[in-house]
Amino acid sequence: MATVQNIVIDQGTTFSLDINLTNDDASAKDLTNYTVASQMRKSYEASTKTDFTTAKVDNTGEVTISLTAAQTATLKPGRYVYDVEIASASETLRVLEGLVTVTPQVTKV
């Protein structure tokens, strides 16, 4: 079962979120043979998506999802849904999910 964490993204700014994944015994999850993917959509059924850039930190259970300022500038303010999944040859796990609130940008350069 995925952990639920709602996030806020300020339109037109750089966004980054660090996620620490653990096993049931609280040890860091070894991500050596896993890939990471994360997307946000206006609704669960929406065909339009925004892919987060994902990165594993030394396979020690730490994952980062991020968007550039240029990417967030194109997002319309409002509420979205997102999740983060890890996958290996033997399993796919949703590790994080929730709502994304995109707040509108006032200062435009």
Disulfide bonds with the S-S distance in Angstrom:
none
